[in-house]
Amino acid sequence: MKFRPLHDRVVVKRLEGEEKTKGGIIIPDTAKEKPQEGEVVAVGSGARDEAGKLVPLDVKAGDKVLFGKWSGTEVKIDGVDLLIMKESDIMGVIGK
């Protein structure tokens, strides 16, 4: 992928949701909720503070993150569905 987000933006690929419930019931596509977990694909260079100094982002490519249900803007790049969001929309990193 040849896309680099600007400033404090992050590109996230959603992780696939569960196909079955714990009881073994298969969930149809129309009833599935969009997962709120994803993998960071690319990050911007960082935000600038009030003094103009560059503040690097806390997340990096490859991190698995948890984000809000309505966070980000959905885009399709090279045929892949992705989300572009600000780092502040990310709630945390999973498994660090």
C-alpha positions as CSV (number, residue, x, y, z in Angstrom):
1,M,0.0,0.0,0.0
2,K,1.4,3.4,-1.0
3,F,-0.5,5.6,1.4
4,R,0.9,7.6,4.3
5,P,-1.4,9.5,6.6
6,L,-0.6,13.0,7.7
7,H,0.1,14.4,11.2
8,D,-1.7,12.4,14.0
9,R,-3.8,10.2,11.7
10,V,-3.6,6.4,11.7
11,V,-4.8,3.9,9.1
12,V,-6.4,0.8,10.6
13,K,-7.7,-2.4,9.1
14,R,-10.6,-3.9,10.9
15,L,-10.2,-7.4,12.3
16,E,-12.9,-9.8,11.2
17,G,-15.8,-10.4,13.6
18,E,-16.9,-13.7,15.0
19,E,-18.8,-16.0,12.6
20,K,-20.4,-18.0,15.4
21,T,-21.7,-17.3,18.9
22,K,-20.2,-19.2,21.9
23,G,-23.1,-21.6,21.7
24,G,-22.3,-22.4,18.1
25,I,-25.0,-20.4,16.3
26,I,-23.8,-18.9,13.0
27,I,-24.4,-15.2,12.7
28,P,-25.5,-13.9,9.3
29,D,-23.7,-10.9,7.7
30,T,-26.8,-8.7,8.2
31,A,-26.9,-9.3,12.0
32,K,-23.1,-8.8,12.6
33,E,-21.8,-5.7,14.3
34,K,-18.7,-4.1,12.9
35,P,-15.7,-5.1,15.0
36,Q,-14.1,-2.5,17.2
37,E,-10.7,-4.1,16.9
38,G,-8.1,-3.5,14.2
39,E,-4.5,-3.6,13.2
40,V,-2.6,-0.4,12.5
41,V,-1.4,-0.4,8.9
42,A,0.3,3.0,8.8
43,V,0.8,6.0,11.0
44,G,1.5,9.7,10.4
45,S,4.6,11.6,11.6
46,G,2.9,13.0,14.7
47,A,1.1,16.1,15.9
48,R,2.7,19.4,16.8
49,D,2.4,20.8,20.3
50,E,1.8,24.5,21.1
51,A,5.5,25.3,20.7
52,G,5.6,23.7,17.3
53,K,7.6,20.6,18.4
54,L,6.7,17.3,16.8
55,V,5.2,14.8,19.2
56,P,5.4,11.2,17.9
57,L,2.5,8.9,18.0
58,D,2.1,6.1,20.7
59,V,1.0,3.5,18.2
60,K,3.0,1.9,15.4
61,A,2.3,-0.3,12.3
62,G,1.4,-3.8,13.4
63,D,-0.2,-2.8,16.8
64,K,-3.7,-4.3,17.5
65,V,-5.9,-1.6,18.8
66,L,-9.4,-1.0,20.2
67,F,-11.4,2.0,18.9
68,G,-14.8,3.5,19.2
69,K,-17.8,2.1,17.4
70,W,-18.2,5.2,15.1
71,S,-14.6,6.2,14.9
72,G,-12.8,7.0,11.7
73,T,-13.6,7.4,8.1
74,E,-14.1,4.3,6.0
75,V,-12.0,4.3,2.8
76,K,-11.0,1.7,0.2
77,I,-7.3,1.7,-0.9
78,D,-6.0,-0.9,-3.4
79,G,-9.3,-2.8,-2.9
80,V,-8.9,-3.1,0.9
81,D,-11.4,-1.6,3.3
82,L,-9.6,0.6,5.8
83,L,-10.3,3.2,8.4
84,I,-8.5,6.5,8.8
85,M,-8.8,8.0,12.3
86,K,-7.0,10.3,14.6
87,E,-4.8,8.7,17.3
88,S,-7.1,10.2,19.9
89,D,-10.0,7.9,18.6
90,I,-8.0,4.9,19.6
91,M,-8.8,3.7,23.1
92,G,-5.8,1.4,23.6
93,V,-3.4,-1.2,22.3
94,I,-4.2,-4.9,22.8
95,G,-1.6,-7.4,24.0
96,K,1.4,-5.2,24.8
